[in-house]
Amino acid sequence: MVASVWEWLRGKKPLVDAFFAAPIMVLSVPTMLGGAYGMGVRWYGLMTVLLTVPLVLRRTYPRSVFAVVALVSFFQCLAGIEPVQANIAVLMGIYTVSACLPFRWGLASALVGLVGAGMAAVRYSSGADDRKFAFVTLAVLVAGVFVLGLHMRTRRAYLRSVEERAERLERERDTEVKMAMAAERARIAREMHDVVAHNVSVIVVQADGASYAIDTDVARARQALGTISATGRLALAEMRRLLGVLREDDDAGAFAPQPGVAEIDDLVEQVRASGLAVDYEVDGTPAAMSEGRQLTVFRIVQEALTNTLKHGGPRARVCVRLRYAGDALEIRVTDDGRGAAAFDDGRGHGLAGMRERVAVYGGEVRAGPRPGGGFEVVAEIPVREEVAA
């Protein structure tokens, strides 16, 4: 409630300035009715109005308002009219100019105030000592008001910079959140593609085999149906684990770990069960890798085997080889099928997904047909972050 009222008042400058100028007018009434300094009510009232009314617009037109009250005070001094309480409007004008305008305007208003202090000391004081005391007192008031105005201007500039910085940080935070969300969506899309494409390919191959063998080899058809069931359950489990990170109110806690290099053996056995001949070799001493790198290795092998299942043909043979050479891991998946000549509908994202995954860790992927037939996928991944850097 208070904040909303304050925001409303910030947009009504003349109203607020009138509120601060009203006490000067009110306090001048008793003095004016009592005939202060032997002045008539008419002159006193005229000077009070001329000095007070412009203050209603002091923040809207600070220079013009200060010029008006300074000129009124100047002619007042020349005419010998005694100072009135409303002459404080000069100090309020100096403060407003110093607080709202650049430094040069504030300094100019302070110098005008000092000139007026000297004129007032000479005009309304008798004796050198009295004039000196009056000038010093008025000069201190002018300097104090000038410094106060500069302080308020600096403070307001600082607050504006803080607000702008907060707004900029908020915008940057929102941008980073959007970028993180986009990256997470892309990651989930890659994971979903790998999971669905591989497992559905295995299911399709097994379903085709079962449809051909159901009349001639019931046992083989039953085995194919069992593989379909197991593969479907595995696909559902992986998708649940993957999509579980999107649940904001899930209290299930930690999810099952993502597959890594150790799970490649199970992947190979699953593909073999689908009827594809797979040779799996590991050269060198396996190096310790982060979970993200291990997941990338697993997905590359999975995608390459899936492509062979889809495009390699019925009698294709594939070789999966992992070679640890120093600080890098080479993944080579080759087959002797007809993948290079297979029909491509243009909807696949597997190779692009491979390149994106490997590029995150500073590696590279090469994929294409082999001389003499078949297809080959070769990926090189640094096993440590400092190697990629």
C-alpha positions in Angstrom: 0.0 0.0 0.0 2.7 2.5 1.0 4.8 1.5 -2.0 1.9 2.1 -4.4 1.2 5.5 -2.9 4.9 6.4 -3.2 5.0 5.4 -6.8 1.9 7.5 -7.5 3.4 10.5 -5.8 6.6 10.2 -7.8 4.6 10.9 -10.9 2.9 14.0 -9.4 5.9 16.3 -8.9 3.9 19.6 -8.7 1.6 18.2 -6.1 4.5 17.1 -3.9 6.4 20.4 -4.4 3.2 22.2 -3.4 3.0 20.1 -0.3 6.6 21.2 0.7 5.9 24.9 -0.2 2.7 25.1 1.8 4.4 25.3 5.2 6.2 28.5 4.1 3.0 30.1 3.2 1.3 29.0 6.4 4.1 30.2 8.7 4.2 33.5 6.9 0.5 34.3 7.8 1.0 35.2 11.5 4.0 37.4 10.7 2.2 39.1 7.9 -0.9 39.8 10.0 1.3 41.2 12.8 2.9 43.7 10.5 6.4 42.3 10.6 9.3 44.8 10.4 6.9 47.6 10.0 5.9 46.4 6.5 2.3 46.5 5.3 0.3 43.4 4.9 0.1 44.1 1.1 3.9 44.2 0.6 4.6 41.2 2.8 1.9 39.2 1.2 3.1 40.1 -2.3 6.7 39.1 -1.6 5.5 35.8 0.0 3.4 34.9 -3.0 6.1 35.8 -5.5 8.6 33.7 -3.7 6.4 30.7 -2.7 4.2 30.1 -5.7 7.0 29.3 -8.2 8.2 26.5 -5.8 5.2 24.4 -7.0 7.2 23.8 -10.2 10.7 23.7 -8.8 11.4 20.1 -9.8 9.6 20.4 -13.1 11.5 23.6 -14.2 14.4 23.9 -11.7 16.4 26.6 -13.6 13.4 28.7 -14.4 12.0 28.6 -10.8 15.5 29.4 -9.4 15.8 32.3 -11.8 12.4 33.7 -10.8 13.0 33.5 -7.0 16.6 34.9 -7.4 15.3 37.9 -9.5 12.5 38.6 -7.0 15.0 38.5 -4.1 17.4 40.8 -6.2 14.7 43.4 -6.8 13.6 43.1 -3.2 17.2 43.9 -2.0 17.4 46.8 -4.4 14.1 48.2 -3.2 15.1 47.9 0.4 12.2 45.6 1.3 12.9 43.7 4.4 13.7 39.9 4.1 10.7 37.7 4.6 10.4 34.0 5.6 9.7 33.1 2.0 13.2 34.1 1.1 14.2 30.6 2.0 12.9 29.8 -1.5 16.3 30.9 -2.8 18.0 28.1 -0.8 15.4 25.6 -2.0 16.1 26.6 -5.6 19.8 26.1 -5.1 19.2 22.7 -3.7 16.8 21.7 -6.5 19.2 22.9 -9.3 22.2 21.1 -7.6 20.2 17.8 -7.1 18.4 17.7 -10.5 20.8 19.2 -13.0 24.5 18.7 -14.0 27.2 20.0 -11.7 27.8 23.2 -13.7 24.3 24.4 -13.2 24.5 23.6 -9.5 27.8 25.5 -9.2 26.3 28.5 -11.1 23.3 28.6 -8.7 25.6 28.4 -5.7 27.6 31.4 -7.1 24.4 33.4 -7.6 23.5 32.5 -4.0 26.9 33.8 -2.8 26.4 37.1 -4.7 23.0 37.4 -3.1 24.4 36.7 0.4 26.9 39.5 -0.1 24.2 41.9 -1.3 22.0 41.0 1.7 24.8 41.4 4.1 25.7 44.9 2.8 22.0 46.0 2.5 20.6 44.7 5.8 23.6 44.9 8.2 25.3 47.9 9.7 28.9 47.9 10.7 31.8 45.9 9.2 31.6 43.1 11.8 27.9 42.6 11.4 28.2 42.5 7.7 31.0 40.0 7.8 29.1 37.8 10.2 26.0 38.0 8.1 27.9 37.2 4.9 29.7 34.2 6.5 26.4 32.8 7.9 24.6 33.1 4.6 27.6 31.8 2.6 27.7 28.7 4.9 24.0 28.1 4.3 24.4 28.4 0.6 27.4 26.1 0.5 25.7 23.6 2.8 22.6 23.5 0.6 24.8 23.2 -2.5 26.7 20.2 -1.1 23.5 18.6 0.1 22.1 18.9 -3.4 25.2 17.3 -4.9 25.0 14.5 -2.4 21.4 13.8 -3.4 22.2 13.9 -7.1 25.0 11.4 -6.6 22.9 9.2 -4.4 20.1 9.2 -7.0 22.5 8.4 -9.8 23.9 5.5 -7.7 20.4 4.2 -7.0 19.5 4.4 -10.7 22.7 2.5 -11.6 21.9 -0.1 -9.0 18.3 -0.5 -10.4 19.6 -0.6 -14.0 22.2 -3.2 -13.0 19.5 -5.3 -11.2 17.3 -5.1 -14.2 20.2 -6.1 -16.5 21.1 -9.0 -14.3 17.5 -10.1 -14.2 17.3 -10.0 -18.0 20.6 -11.9 -18.3 19.3 -14.4 -15.8 16.1 -14.9 -17.8 18.2 -15.3 -20.9 20.5 -17.8 -19.3 17.4 -19.7 -18.0 16.0 -19.8 -21.5 19.3 -20.9 -23.0 19.6 -23.6 -20.4 16.1 -24.8 -21.1 16.8 -24.9 -24.8 20.0 -26.8 -24.2 18.1 -29.2 -21.9 15.4 -29.7 -24.5 18.0 -30.4 -27.1 19.8 -32.9 -24.8 16.5 -34.7 -24.0 15.6 -34.8 -27.7 19.0 -36.4 -28.5 18.5 -38.9 -25.7 15.0 -39.7 -26.8 16.1 -40.2 -30.3 18.8 -42.6 -29.3 16.6 -44.5 -26.9 13.6 -44.8 -29.2 15.4 -45.3 -32.5 17.6 -48.1 -31.1 14.9 -50.0 -29.2 12.2 -49.6 -31.8 14.6 -50.8 -34.5 15.4 -53.9 -32.5 11.6 -54.5 -31.9 10.9 -54.1 -35.7 13.6 -56.5 -36.6 12.4 -59.1 -34.1 8.8 -58.6 -35.1 9.7 -59.3 -38.7 11.6 -62.4 -37.8 8.8 -63.7 -35.6 6.2 -63.1 -38.4 8.3 -65.2 -40.8 9.1 -68.0 -38.3 5.7 -68.3 -36.6 4.5 -71.0 -39.0 7.8 -72.9 -39.5 9.8 -72.4 -36.2 7.6 -71.7 -33.2 10.5 -71.8 -30.8 12.4 -69.1 -32.7 9.2 -67.0 -33.0 8.7 -67.3 -29.2 12.3 -66.3 -28.7 11.8 -63.2 -30.9 8.6 -62.3 -29.0 10.5 -62.6 -25.7 13.2 -60.2 -27.1 10.5 -57.8 -28.2 9.0 -57.8 -24.7 12.4 -57.3 -23.0 13.4 -54.6 -25.4 10.1 -52.8 -24.9 10.5 -52.9 -21.1 14.0 -51.6 -21.4 12.9 -48.7 -23.7 10.1 -47.8 -21.3 12.5 -47.8 -18.3 15.0 -45.6 -20.1 12.3 -43.1 -21.2 10.9 -43.0 -17.6 14.4 -42.3 -16.3 15.0 -39.7 -18.9 11.7 -37.9 -18.5 11.9 -38.1 -14.8 14.1 -35.0 -14.7 11.2 -33.0 -16.0 8.9 -33.7 -13.1 9.1 -30.7 -10.7 7.1 -32.3 -7.8 8.6 -35.7 -8.0 9.8 -37.0 -4.6 11.3 -40.2 -6.0 14.8 -38.9 -5.3 17.7 -40.1 -7.4 17.1 -41.9 -10.7 18.9 -44.9 -12.1 22.4 -44.0 -13.5 22.8 -43.3 -17.1 24.4 -46.0 -19.2 28.2 -45.9 -19.7 31.0 -47.8 -21.2 30.4 -50.8 -19.0 26.9 -51.2 -20.4 28.2 -51.6 -24.0 28.5 -55.3 -23.4 24.8 -55.5 -22.6 24.0 -53.4 -25.7 26.0 -55.7 -27.9 24.3 -58.8 -26.5 20.9 -57.2 -27.1 21.8 -56.5 -30.7 23.2 -60.0 -31.2 19.9 -61.3 -29.9 18.1 -59.4 -32.6 20.0 -61.4 -35.3 22.9 -59.0 -36.1 26.4 -60.4 -36.0 28.5 -58.1 -33.8 32.2 -58.3 -32.9 33.2 -56.2 -29.9 36.9 -55.4 -29.1 38.6 -53.2 -26.6 42.3 -52.2 -27.1 44.4 -50.5 -24.5 43.8 -49.8 -20.9 40.4 -48.3 -20.2 40.8 -44.7 -18.8 38.7 -43.2 -16.1 36.1 -40.9 -17.7 33.3 -38.7 -16.5 29.7 -40.0 -16.6 28.9 -37.5 -19.4 31.8 -38.8 -21.6 30.7 -42.4 -20.9 27.2 -41.7 -21.9 28.4 -40.1 -25.1 30.5 -43.2 -25.9 27.5 -45.5 -25.2 25.1 -43.4 -27.4 27.6 -43.3 -30.3 27.9 -47.1 -30.3 24.1 -47.4 -29.9 23.4 -45.1 -32.8 25.9 -46.8 -35.1 24.5 -50.2 -34.3 20.9 -48.9 -34.8 21.9 -47.6 -38.2 23.3 -50.9 -39.1 20.1 -52.7 -38.0 18.0 -50.3 -40.1 20.1 -50.0 -43.2 22.8 -52.8 -43.2 20.6 -55.5 -44.6 19.8 -59.1 -43.4 23.3 -60.6 -43.4 25.3 -57.6 -42.3 28.2 -58.0 -39.9 29.4 -55.2 -37.7 32.6 -54.7 -35.7 32.7 -52.4 -32.6 36.2 -51.4 -31.5 37.2 -49.1 -28.6 40.9 -48.1 -28.6 42.4 -46.2 -25.7 45.4 -44.3 -27.0 46.9 -42.1 -24.4 44.5 -39.3 -23.5 42.0 -40.1 -26.2 39.5 -42.8 -26.9 38.8 -43.9 -30.5 35.4 -45.4 -31.3 35.2 -47.3 -34.6 32.1 -49.0 -35.7 32.3 -50.7 -39.2 29.9 -53.0 -41.0 29.9 -54.7 -44.4 26.2 -54.1 -45.2 24.5 -51.9 -47.7 24.1 -48.8 -45.4 25.7 -46.4 -47.9 23.3 -47.5 -50.6 20.2 -47.8 -48.4 17.3 -45.4 -48.8 17.5 -42.3 -46.7 14.2 -40.4 -45.9 16.1 -37.4 -44.7 14.4 -37.4 -41.3 17.2 -38.9 -39.3 19.2 -36.9 -36.8 21.6 -39.6 -35.6 24.8 -38.4 -37.2 24.1 -34.8 -36.3 23.4 -35.9 -32.7 26.7 -37.8 -32.6 28.6 -34.7 -33.8 26.9 -32.5 -31.2 27.6 -34.9 -28.4 31.3 -35.3 -29.3 31.8 -31.6 -30.0 30.8 -30.8 -26.4 34.0 -32.6 -25.2 36.3 -31.3 -27.9 36.2 -34.4 -30.1 35.2 -35.1 -33.7 33.2 -37.7 -35.7 33.7 -39.0 -39.2 31.1 -41.1 -40.8 30.7 -42.4 -44.4 30.8 -45.4 -46.7 33.8 -47.7 -46.7 35.9 -48.6 -49.8 34.6 -51.9 -51.0 31.2 -51.6 -49.3 29.7 -51.0 -45.9 29.7 -48.1 -43.6 32.0 -46.7 -41.0 31.7 -44.4 -38.0 34.8 -43.1 -36.3 34.8 -40.9 -33.3 37.6 -39.5 -31.2 36.9 -38.2 -27.7 39.5 -36.7 -25.2 39.1 -38.7 -21.9 39.9 -35.6 -19.8 38.8 -32.0 -19.8 42.3 -30.5 -19.9 43.1 -32.6 -23.0 40.1 -31.1 -24.8 41.2 -27.6 -23.8 
